[in-house]
Amino acid sequence: MRIRRIFAAVIATAALAGLGLTGAATATAQGAPSDVTPSECRQGGGTADLADNRCKGGTHDGEQVD
């Protein structure tokens, strides 16, 4: 009986640790915005503002233009 409780606790701990690692990987994958080319900015519906190197509007709004 005691072994079953210990085994259940080990399985639960491993499952929770796996969920934590998965969440951390997802959070870092979505992190920093990427650089886009002026062409990609226009294709996304925005305008490449080369004065401050940012894409204005569209799907790449606020991203740095490379």
Secondary structure, DSSP 8 states (H G I E B T S, - for coil): -HHHHHHHHHHHHHHHHHHHHHHHHHHHHT-S---B-HHHHHHTT-EEETTTTEEESSTTTT-BB-
